[in-house]
Amino acid sequence: MVESGGSGRPRPDSEESAEHPATPAPRATPDPQPADEHAPAGAPDDAGASPDRHPDLDEPTPPAQAPAPHAPTPSAGTPSTPPHPTTPAGGDHTRAHADTHGDRGPGSGPGTGTGFDENAPSLAKGRPPRRPPESPRGGLLMGRPFGVPVYVAPSWFLVAALITWVFGGQLDRVLPDLGFARYLVALFFAVAFYASVLIHELAHTIAALRFKLPVRRIQLQFFGGVSEIEKEAETPGREFWLAFVGPLLSLVLAGVFYVAMQPVEPGTVPGVLLAGLMISNLIVAVFNLLPGLPLDGGRMLRAVVWKITGRPMSGTIAAAWVGRALAVSVLIGLPLLTQSGALGSSAEDSVGMDTVTDALLAAILAAIIWTGAGNSLRMARLREHLPDLRARTLTRRAVPVETDTPLSEALRRANDAGARALVVVDAHGEPLSLVREAAIVGVPEHRRPWVAVSGLAQDLTDGMRVSAELAGEDLLDVLRATPATEYLVVEETGEIYGVLSAADVERAFVKAMARPN
């Protein structure tokens, strides 16, 4: 799941913070700034603050939407890695910006000594942290061949209706005796065409499973289908064959329909359907063999450059720029071809509404290819920086507190220790639960001496215990397996290392994507 969406905020000098945790510093004295800029973020400014103080808290912000950096490109038969969740619950859209300063490892960095008061934007403004965005709906579930769910996106119904209308109009000229039944035949053609696209995608899926690459789902959508493969092929050879099997199977289907139409009368319904399916599968194969990302041909070109240079990033850059050039060519060339009659229509027929339709189709295809190429570049950059995401460097220092500890006392201890997280432990020091940031923000300051931390904590499950040694894709896999807002990070010996926030991982992902190669 190398091409995933999400974000987090890594520390600029994370290596030092992981190796040399700073000693707790005294709490910083708050500056006399307006409350909306430097408001207390989880603990009183002084241990003896008057209980009648009421901090002004802003309204909670809605959850952040996460990109997936590489959204499935809706071009027929293109295998794609999904906008998979990097944060535990995943998502498709990340925030457009990344913070340039961040949390350090436990007890180090600019936040040391200020605890919950600084370097925690969600708390500093009285807002709960953003929850990880949930995975997008795949549409209508049609089945699970080979254990992979197949969805039909809502956009497919729009395209199916368009195909039915256009093909039905063509049938009126070829088979005028059909009458209104021509639209039923056209609808059957639309369904059969997308069944061919599904077979194309199943070829990618079977190849991926053969190479032991997990496939998240297959989705039939606008302009084709997408196989969402969660990991990258390990070698350029596998990458090449993984991309090539789709167009190859489309060519095979075109041949099958060609053979099947030979004994059939050309002017009949079966003859017209078989001819249409043969031509459509041939178009799908040829279109996907074009050498530019995000098409299958672009992935094949990427594999070739990868093999020559030994660097997958070089292959991605080459194939992505060829894809952008291809997008410009489609935008300009497709309308010119239709007007010149090269695609089977005369110049007289290519005026008025037909010209507008051709231009609109060219613009949509060009936008799909251009966007997919850009997404591929971003995901390749993210893939290169993915190993930099380490649980040890993203973890916040935590303070253990017993279940009956008042929240105000727990926050005081956290501030004194320069910590930004609370772990509820039993009498023997064994961790029981994690105090949620959002719950802390929801408790008015004057009530904190009367609220026990156990009432604000989330019980620990096995999946919420994360090894401090996890990094990159392994870390993301663990977080996805158990969606949560916070995780307990432990050493190999079982000792508590700190707390990992899903929001920090989310920000770190955006940071990694924005970092130059």
Summary of the structure (lengths in Angstrom):
residues: 517
radius of gyration: 28.1
end to end distance: 19.9
largest distance: 93.5
contacts: 1874
relative contact order: 0.16
helix: 48%
strand: 13%
